Amino acid sequence: VQLVESGGGLAQPGRFLTLSCVAFGFTFSDKAMSWACQAPGKGLEWVSGIKSGGSATYHLDFVKDRFTIPRNNAKNTVHLHMNNLKPEDTALYYCGSHNYDTVYGPVDAWGQGTLLTVSS
């Protein structure tokens, strides 16, 4: 199992950014997927998740009006579209695959992370 994130970098507050994750080594369309983040000096925090078919998505309250989490099962990809970025969004973002088709279950693999810094 391998998950590879990309798309991080330096972004200005109020801007839009997309993080991407491509998956290898498992049947992507069977698994729920999530994004989590680790801000400087803090622990890992779940941000958004999506079930295998893409029909149900879930978000942390802080981001639910700003982030979306589309997936493309034909391309084994899941993205995090981030609108109206805030400095508090600065973190290392990880893509994770769940054991089963639920975002409330354990994550059995994480990517290496992509760093997002939101600053003017």
Buried (B, 14 or more C-beta within 10 A) or exposed (E): EEBBBEBBEEBEEEEEBEBBBBBEEBEBBEBBBBBBBBEEEEEBEBBBBBBBEBEEBBBBEEBEEBBBBEBEBEEBBBBBBBEEBEEEBBBBBBBBBBEBBBBEEEBEBBBEBBEBBBEE
